[in-house]
Amino acid sequence: MSRLSRANLRARDSIFSSRPEQYIGDIQARCPPDLEECVMAMEDCCEEAYEAQVLLRNGTKDLPRMNKVLQNERVFLLVNEDTIKRYKRGLADEIEPAISELIERAEQGLALLERKAQTLQAKVENVKNIPKHATGTSAVHKIEARRLQSLVKQREKLEADVRAMEEEILQKKAKKTRF
């Protein structure tokens, strides 16, 4: 028999056996046993509700992942060989110009690199052709090579100066003959 069935449920009658007026404002008064029983029943209900909530949460927290796993479907599409060949041709027609351009650019780059390699090879041969002094050490040889290069540059500069002066002289003579 439930607690409510034991209570007196007449209209406007309290389910408590004693009257509430005697408890209002009385600090040292004890709660009636019926009220304590109601509070304990409410605490039991709250604990049961909390445990049910925890159990439900633990049972359903993986639900979104499980829904996704269960909703996955594999679809197989069967196409004939002619369709595949047609798509291959279309793809080849799309990609071929880009591939041709890349090949052309690679060939140009390769030609440039070959010319650079030839230039470097010529420089190496020029260095090999420089006469080595049998008595000189490598440091002395380097100093002499630097000195030789600076003298060559000086000579070229002086020759350019001489040519410029000759042109200047010719221009002045031309001006004098006009007057």
C-alpha positions as CSV (number, residue, x, y, z in Angstrom):
1,M,0.0,0.0,0.0
2,S,1.4,3.4,-1.0
3,R,1.8,6.3,1.4
4,L,-1.0,8.2,-0.2
5,S,-3.5,5.4,0.2
6,R,-2.8,5.4,4.0
7,A,-3.4,9.2,4.2
8,N,-6.7,10.7,5.0
9,L,-7.8,12.2,1.7
10,R,-11.0,14.0,2.7
11,A,-11.6,17.4,1.2
12,R,-9.6,20.1,2.9
13,D,-8.1,17.8,5.4
14,S,-4.4,17.7,5.9
15,I,-2.5,14.5,5.4
16,F,-0.6,15.2,8.5
17,S,-1.9,14.0,11.9
18,S,-1.1,17.1,13.8
19,R,-2.0,20.7,13.2
20,P,0.6,23.0,11.6
21,E,-0.2,26.0,13.8
22,Q,1.8,24.6,16.6
23,Y,5.0,24.4,14.5
24,I,5.0,27.9,13.0
25,G,7.7,30.0,14.6
26,D,8.7,27.4,17.1
27,I,12.5,27.1,16.7
28,Q,13.0,24.2,19.0
29,A,10.1,22.2,17.7
30,R,10.7,18.9,16.0
31,C,9.2,18.1,12.6
32,P,6.3,15.7,12.7
33,P,7.1,12.2,11.6
34,D,4.9,12.5,8.5
35,L,6.8,15.5,7.3
36,E,10.1,13.7,7.9
37,E,8.8,10.8,6.0
38,C,7.8,13.1,3.1
39,V,11.3,14.7,3.0
40,M,13.0,11.3,3.0
41,A,10.7,10.1,0.2
42,M,11.6,13.3,-1.8
43,E,15.3,12.7,-1.2
44,D,14.9,9.1,-2.3
45,C,13.1,10.3,-5.5
46,C,15.9,12.8,-6.2
47,E,18.6,10.2,-5.7
48,E,16.7,7.8,-8.0
49,A,16.2,10.6,-10.6
50,Y,20.0,11.4,-10.5
51,E,21.0,7.8,-10.8
52,A,18.6,7.4,-13.8
53,Q,20.1,10.5,-15.4
54,V,23.6,9.3,-14.9
55,L,22.7,5.9,-16.3
56,L,20.9,7.5,-19.3
57,R,23.8,9.8,-20.0
58,N,26.4,7.0,-19.8
59,G,24.2,4.9,-22.1
60,T,23.6,7.6,-24.7
61,K,26.8,9.7,-24.8
62,D,28.2,7.7,-27.6
63,L,24.9,8.0,-29.6
64,P,26.1,10.6,-32.2
65,R,29.1,8.5,-33.1
66,M,27.0,5.3,-33.3
67,N,24.4,7.1,-35.5
68,K,27.2,8.1,-37.9
69,V,28.6,4.6,-38.0
70,L,25.2,3.1,-38.6
71,Q,24.2,5.6,-41.3
72,N,27.2,4.9,-43.5
73,E,26.3,3.2,-46.6
74,R,28.5,1.9,-49.4
75,V,27.2,2.6,-52.9
76,F,28.7,0.8,-55.8
77,L,28.1,2.3,-59.2
78,L,28.6,0.1,-62.2
79,V,29.6,1.8,-65.5
80,N,30.4,0.3,-68.8
81,E,33.9,0.4,-70.4
82,D,32.9,3.0,-73.0
83,T,32.0,5.5,-70.4
84,I,35.4,5.0,-68.7
85,K,37.2,5.4,-72.0
86,R,35.2,8.6,-72.8
87,Y,36.2,10.1,-69.4
88,K,39.8,9.1,-69.9
89,R,39.9,10.9,-73.2
90,G,38.3,14.0,-71.7
91,L,40.8,14.0,-68.9
92,A,43.7,13.6,-71.3
93,D,42.4,16.4,-73.5
94,E,42.2,18.7,-70.4
95,I,45.7,17.8,-69.0
96,E,47.7,17.5,-72.3
97,P,48.2,21.2,-72.9
98,A,49.5,21.8,-69.4
99,I,51.8,18.8,-69.6
100,S,53.2,20.0,-73.0
101,E,53.9,23.4,-71.6
102,L,55.7,22.0,-68.6
103,I,57.8,19.8,-70.9
104,E,58.7,22.8,-73.0
105,R,59.7,24.8,-70.0
106,A,61.8,21.9,-68.7
107,E,63.6,21.6,-72.0
108,Q,64.4,25.3,-72.0
109,G,65.7,25.1,-68.5
110,L,67.8,22.1,-69.5
111,A,69.3,24.0,-72.5
112,L,70.2,26.9,-70.2
113,L,71.8,24.5,-67.7
114,E,73.8,22.9,-70.5
115,R,75.1,26.3,-71.7
116,K,76.1,27.2,-68.1
117,A,77.9,23.8,-67.9
118,Q,79.8,24.6,-71.1
119,T,80.8,28.0,-69.9
120,L,82.1,26.5,-66.6
121,Q,83.9,23.8,-68.6
122,A,85.6,26.5,-70.7
123,K,86.6,28.4,-67.6
124,V,88.1,25.2,-66.1
125,E,90.1,24.6,-69.3
126,N,91.4,28.2,-69.3
127,V,92.6,27.8,-65.8
128,K,94.3,24.6,-66.7
129,N,96.1,26.3,-69.6
130,I,97.7,28.9,-67.4
131,P,101.4,28.0,-67.2
132,K,102.5,26.9,-63.8
133,H,105.9,27.9,-62.5
134,A,107.9,24.9,-61.4
135,T,109.7,26.7,-58.6
136,G,106.7,28.7,-57.3
137,T,104.4,27.6,-54.5
138,S,100.7,27.9,-54.7
139,A,100.5,31.0,-52.6
140,V,103.2,32.7,-54.7
141,H,101.3,31.5,-57.8
142,K,98.1,33.1,-56.6
143,I,99.8,36.4,-55.9
144,E,101.3,36.4,-59.3
145,A,98.0,35.5,-60.9
146,R,96.3,38.4,-59.1
147,R,99.1,40.8,-60.1
148,L,98.8,39.6,-63.7
149,Q,95.1,40.1,-63.7
150,S,95.4,43.6,-62.3
151,L,98.1,44.5,-64.9
152,V,95.8,43.1,-67.7
153,K,92.9,45.3,-66.4
154,Q,95.2,48.3,-66.2
155,R,96.4,47.7,-69.8
156,E,92.8,47.4,-71.0
157,K,91.8,50.6,-69.2
158,L,94.8,52.5,-70.7
159,E,94.1,51.2,-74.2
160,A,90.5,52.4,-73.8
161,D,91.8,55.8,-72.6
162,V,94.1,56.0,-75.6
163,R,91.3,55.2,-78.0
164,A,89.1,57.9,-76.3
165,M,91.9,60.5,-76.6
166,E,92.5,59.6,-80.3
167,E,88.8,60.1,-81.0
168,E,88.9,63.4,-79.2
169,I,91.9,64.5,-81.2
170,L,90.2,63.5,-84.4
171,Q,87.0,65.5,-83.4
172,K,89.1,68.6,-82.6
173,K,90.8,68.4,-86.0
174,A,87.5,68.0,-87.7
175,K,86.2,71.1,-86.0
176,K,89.3,73.1,-87.0
177,T,88.9,72.2,-90.6
178,R,85.3,73.3,-90.7
179,F,86.1,76.8,-89.5
